[in-house]
Amino acid sequence: MNNHEKINYLELPSKDIAKTKEFFTKVFDWAFEDFGDEYTAFNDGTINGGFFKSTLNCSMQNGSALIVFYSANLEETQSKIEKGGGKIINEIFSFPGGRRFHFSDPNGNEYAVWSELGI
């Protein structure tokens, strides 16, 4: 695969780096590497990124881009998020081609999870 001019890395704000690492490790099995007290890099097996210490958060209401996860079992993923300390912002709803819900991590950053119809 040619990586030229492809998205290579994501950076997101985090009010609490320790809570961020705990949540994404527990729910999505991400691996982390710390770079000081105010930055941690992640690898989800597909993409790399990082969280930086900040009082801000990402949400569609504030005009932020939305990071969307895929799930083969939407209800199971929603349950893991809730048990891991995430908050459901929009319950599961249908859209042309699938279903999805929106959630926030313990820092208030908004994400979505989607699945095809019938899954």
Backbone as JSON, one array per atom type, in Angstrom:
{
  "sequence": "MNNHEKINYLELPSKDIAKTKEFFTKVFDWAFEDFGDEYTAFNDGTINGGFFKSTLNCSMQNGSALIVFYSANLEETQSKIEKGGGKIINEIFSFPGGRRFHFSDPNGNEYAVWSELGI",
  "N": [[0.84, -1.18, 0.0], [0.53, 2.18, -0.8], [1.53, 4.81, 1.14], [1.67, 7.48, 0.72], [0.36, 10.65, 1.09], [-1.82, 9.8, 2.59], [-4.01, 9.44, 5.43], [-2.21, 9.35, 8.36], [-1.83, 9.54, 11.11], [-3.48, 10.3, 14.14], [-4.38, 12.85, 16.43], [-5.63, 13.55, 19.62], [-7.43, 15.37, 22.17], [-7.03, 15.06, 25.76], [-8.28, 15.1, 28.96], [-7.53, 13.61, 31.1], [-5.0, 11.57, 31.05], [-4.42, 9.02, 32.12], [-7.01, 7.91, 32.6], [-7.9, 7.87, 29.98], [-6.17, 5.98, 28.77], [-6.85, 3.71, 30.29], [-9.59, 3.36, 29.61], [-9.59, 2.98, 26.72], [-7.9, 0.79, 26.5], [-9.27, -1.17, 27.96], [-11.8, -1.31, 26.63], [-11.29, -1.36, 23.79], [-8.89, -2.65, 23.45], [-6.45, -1.31, 22.93], [-2.98, -0.48, 22.49], [-0.52, 1.37, 24.28], [2.01, 3.94, 24.42], [3.86, 5.92, 26.48], [4.94, 9.33, 26.36], [6.35, 11.21, 28.25], [4.49, 13.03, 30.81], [2.31, 14.24, 29.65], [1.53, 13.26, 27.21], [0.49, 10.51, 25.28], [0.97, 7.85, 23.06], [-0.95, 5.86, 20.78], [-1.82, 2.61, 19.46], [-4.06, 0.96, 17.52], [-4.01, -1.35, 16.15], [-4.58, -0.89, 13.55], [-4.4, 1.85, 12.96], [-2.33, 4.57, 14.01], [-1.93, 6.92, 16.67], [-2.34, 9.65, 19.01], [-2.83, 10.96, 22.34], [-3.06, 14.1, 23.8], [-2.45, 16.15, 26.66], [-5.07, 18.19, 27.68], [-7.59, 20.68, 28.3], [-9.69, 20.75, 26.64], [-12.19, 19.18, 24.45], [-13.28, 16.89, 21.84], [-16.1, 17.22, 19.81], [-19.01, 16.76, 17.78], [-20.82, 18.8, 17.96], [-19.23, 20.95, 18.51], [-18.0, 21.23, 16.12], [-16.04, 19.42, 15.47], [-14.24, 16.81, 13.74], [-15.62, 13.54, 13.24], [-14.73, 10.51, 14.6], [-15.2, 7.26, 13.57], [-15.91, 4.05, 14.59], [-15.93, 0.6, 13.55], [-18.14, -2.14, 14.09], [-18.84, -5.58, 14.45], [-20.79, -6.45, 16.07], [-22.98, -4.52, 17.29], [-24.51, -4.02, 19.65], [-23.07, -5.43, 21.59], [-20.62, -4.05, 21.56], [-21.51, -1.55, 22.41], [-22.29, -2.16, 25.03], [-19.78, -2.85, 26.15], [-18.52, -0.35, 26.02], [-20.12, 1.18, 27.76], [-19.72, -0.25, 30.18], [-17.03, 0.22, 30.44], [-16.84, 2.86, 31.16], [-17.6, 4.78, 29.37], [-19.98, 7.07, 27.87], [-23.18, 6.9, 26.47], [-24.21, 8.89, 23.89], [-25.96, 9.22, 21.68], [-28.41, 6.93, 21.19], [-28.62, 3.67, 19.57], [-29.34, 3.95, 16.16], [-30.91, 3.75, 12.92], [-29.57, 4.16, 9.64], [-29.28, 4.87, 6.11], [-27.95, 1.96, 4.9], [-26.93, 0.98, 7.29], [-26.53, 0.76, 10.92], [-25.98, 2.79, 13.84], [-24.39, 4.24, 16.77], [-23.61, 6.97, 19.01], [-20.98, 7.87, 21.22], [-19.31, 9.1, 24.2], [-15.98, 9.3, 25.4], [-14.34, 8.91, 28.64], [-13.25, 11.48, 28.83], [-14.92, 13.15, 27.48], [-14.74, 13.28, 24.72], [-16.24, 12.81, 21.56], [-17.37, 9.98, 19.72], [-18.34, 7.55, 17.2], [-19.97, 4.41, 16.55], [-20.48, 1.96, 14.12], [-22.44, -0.43, 12.22], [-23.26, -2.81, 9.65], [-26.58, -3.12, 8.21], [-28.73, -5.59, 9.57], [-26.85, -6.81, 11.1]],
  "CA": [[0.0, 0.0, 0.0], [1.24, 3.45, -0.87], [1.08, 5.68, 2.23], [1.81, 8.87, 0.32], [-0.82, 11.51, 1.2], [-2.9, 9.1, 3.3], [-4.04, 9.76, 6.86], [-1.16, 8.56, 8.98], [-1.77, 9.66, 12.55], [-4.53, 11.13, 14.73], [-4.1, 13.36, 17.77], [-6.87, 13.92, 20.29], [-7.23, 15.92, 23.51], [-7.36, 14.22, 26.9], [-8.22, 15.79, 30.24], [-6.9, 12.69, 32.04], [-4.3, 10.57, 30.24], [-4.56, 7.69, 32.75], [-8.37, 7.43, 32.31], [-7.95, 7.61, 28.54], [-5.5, 4.71, 28.53], [-7.65, 2.65, 30.91], [-10.81, 3.17, 28.83], [-9.34, 2.41, 25.39], [-7.32, -0.53, 26.68], [-10.34, -2.07, 28.42], [-12.88, -1.44, 25.66], [-10.85, -1.63, 22.42], [-7.62, -3.39, 23.5], [-5.39, -0.51, 22.34], [-1.67, -0.44, 23.14], [-0.07, 2.75, 24.49], [3.39, 4.25, 24.79], [3.9, 7.27, 27.04], [6.03, 10.25, 26.06], [6.19, 12.19, 29.31], [3.22, 13.0, 31.55], [1.24, 14.94, 28.95], [1.28, 12.7, 25.88], [0.59, 9.07, 25.11], [0.69, 7.4, 21.7], [-1.71, 4.61, 20.75], [-1.91, 1.79, 18.27], [-5.26, 0.12, 17.63], [-3.82, -2.47, 15.24], [-4.81, -0.39, 12.2], [-3.94, 3.24, 12.85], [-1.61, 5.11, 15.15], [-2.31, 8.27, 17.05], [-1.93, 10.01, 20.35], [-3.65, 11.84, 23.17], [-2.29, 15.13, 24.47], [-3.11, 16.74, 27.81], [-5.81, 19.38, 27.3], [-8.88, 20.87, 28.95], [-10.68, 20.74, 25.57], [-12.58, 17.87, 23.94], [-13.81, 16.85, 20.48], [-17.51, 16.84, 19.65], [-19.6, 17.27, 16.54], [-21.48, 20.06, 18.3], [-18.19, 21.98, 18.44], [-17.46, 21.26, 14.77], [-14.92, 18.48, 15.32], [-14.42, 15.63, 12.91], [-16.12, 12.4, 14.0], [-14.05, 9.25, 14.39], [-16.22, 6.22, 13.57], [-15.43, 2.68, 14.71], [-16.79, -0.43, 13.0], [-18.39, -3.27, 14.99], [-19.63, -6.69, 13.92], [-21.88, -6.65, 17.03], [-23.18, -3.17, 17.81], [-24.99, -4.05, 21.04], [-21.96, -5.89, 22.43], [-19.67, -2.95, 21.66], [-22.14, -0.52, 23.25], [-22.19, -2.65, 26.41], [-18.37, -2.71, 26.57], [-18.26, 1.08, 26.2], [-20.79, 1.59, 28.99], [-19.02, -0.88, 31.31], [-15.7, 0.8, 30.52], [-16.89, 4.24, 31.64], [-18.06, 5.69, 28.33], [-21.37, 7.52, 27.97], [-23.9, 6.88, 25.19], [-24.75, 10.22, 23.57], [-27.1, 8.92, 20.81], [-28.7, 5.49, 21.17], [-28.55, 3.04, 18.25], [-30.32, 4.39, 15.17], [-30.66, 3.26, 11.57], [-29.32, 5.12, 8.56], [-29.17, 4.06, 4.89], [-26.77, 1.11, 4.86], [-26.48, 0.44, 8.57], [-26.98, 1.29, 12.21], [-24.86, 3.3, 14.62], [-24.64, 5.04, 17.96], [-22.52, 7.87, 19.35], [-20.62, 7.82, 22.63], [-18.16, 9.9, 24.6], [-15.04, 8.64, 26.29], [-14.36, 9.58, 29.95], [-12.82, 12.87, 28.69], [-15.95, 13.9, 26.77], [-14.56, 13.24, 23.27], [-17.33, 12.09, 20.9], [-17.06, 8.99, 18.68], [-19.49, 6.76, 16.79], [-19.72, 3.02, 16.17], [-21.49, 1.57, 13.13], [-22.51, -1.79, 11.72], [-24.19, -2.96, 8.54], [-27.93, -3.57, 8.54], [-28.85, -7.03, 9.75], [-25.78, -7.33, 11.98]],
  "C": [[0.88, 1.24, 0.0], [0.69, 4.38, 0.21], [1.16, 7.16, 1.9], [0.46, 9.57, 0.34], [-2.05, 10.79, 1.75], [-2.88, 9.54, 4.75], [-3.1, 8.79, 7.56], [-1.24, 8.52, 10.48], [-2.88, 10.59, 13.01], [-4.07, 11.62, 16.09], [-5.38, 13.93, 18.36], [-6.57, 14.48, 21.68], [-7.64, 14.91, 24.6], [-7.22, 15.03, 28.18], [-7.46, 14.94, 31.25], [-6.29, 11.53, 31.25], [-4.49, 9.16, 30.81], [-5.95, 7.1, 32.47], [-8.52, 7.08, 30.83], [-7.35, 6.24, 28.24], [-6.31, 3.55, 29.09], [-8.88, 2.33, 30.06], [-10.52, 2.46, 27.5], [-8.64, 1.05, 25.45], [-8.41, -1.54, 27.02], [-11.38, -2.34, 27.32], [-12.39, -1.92, 24.29], [-9.5, -2.34, 22.32], [-6.49, -2.64, 22.78], [-4.1, -0.65, 23.14], [-1.21, 1.01, 23.21], [1.42, 2.81, 24.79], [3.43, 5.7, 25.24], [5.14, 8.03, 26.58], [5.88, 11.41, 27.04], [4.82, 12.05, 29.96], [2.04, 13.56, 30.76], [0.98, 14.43, 27.54], [1.42, 11.19, 25.92], [0.2, 8.72, 23.68], [-0.09, 6.09, 21.77], [-1.55, 3.9, 19.42], [-3.12, 0.89, 18.46], [-5.17, -1.11, 16.73], [-4.0, -2.06, 13.79], [-4.21, 0.99, 12.0], [-3.23, 3.64, 14.14], [-2.1, 6.52, 15.43], [-1.81, 8.56, 18.44], [-2.96, 10.88, 21.03], [-2.72, 12.82, 23.87], [-3.12, 15.74, 25.59], [-3.76, 18.06, 27.4], [-7.1, 19.48, 28.1], [-10.02, 20.83, 27.92], [-11.11, 19.31, 25.24], [-13.15, 18.02, 22.53], [-15.28, 16.46, 20.5], [-18.03, 17.43, 18.35], [-20.27, 18.61, 16.78], [-20.49, 21.23, 18.22], [-17.53, 22.05, 17.07], [-16.3, 20.32, 14.54], [-15.27, 17.38, 14.32], [-14.89, 14.48, 13.81], [-15.33, 11.15, 13.62], [-15.08, 8.14, 14.57], [-15.55, 4.86, 13.59], [-16.41, 1.76, 13.99], [-16.95, -1.53, 14.05], [-19.21, -4.33, 14.26], [-20.8, -7.01, 14.84], [-22.08, -5.35, 17.79], [-23.58, -3.17, 19.29], [-23.87, -4.48, 22.0], [-20.93, -4.77, 22.62], [-20.24, -1.84, 22.54], [-22.03, -0.92, 24.72], [-20.77, -2.5, 26.95], [-18.03, -1.25, 26.85], [-18.87, 1.56, 27.51], [-20.09, 1.02, 30.22], [-17.64, -0.29, 31.51], [-15.67, 2.25, 30.98], [-17.26, 5.25, 30.58], [-19.53, 6.03, 28.53], [-22.0, 7.5, 26.59], [-24.55, 8.24, 24.99], [-26.01, 10.08, 22.71], [-27.26, 7.41, 20.78], [-28.64, 4.97, 19.73], [-29.69, 3.54, 17.36], [-29.93, 3.85, 13.8], [-30.39, 4.43, 10.64], [-29.18, 4.27, 7.29], [-27.84, 3.27, 4.88], [-26.32, 0.55, 6.18], [-27.17, 1.02, 9.78], [-25.76, 1.82, 12.94], [-25.35, 3.97, 15.88], [-23.42, 5.92, 18.19], [-22.25, 7.74, 20.84], [-19.51, 8.82, 22.91], [-17.28, 9.06, 25.51], [-15.07, 9.37, 27.64], [-13.89, 11.04, 29.91], [-13.85, 13.75, 28.0], [-15.76, 13.97, 25.27], [-15.65, 12.36, 22.66], [-16.8, 11.19, 19.78], [-18.37, 8.34, 18.26], [-19.03, 5.34, 16.5], [-20.83, 2.63, 15.23], [-21.37, 0.09, 12.8], [-23.46, -1.84, 10.55], [-25.57, -3.35, 9.05], [-27.95, -5.08, 8.66], [-27.76, -7.64, 10.6], [-25.99, -6.81, 13.37]]
}
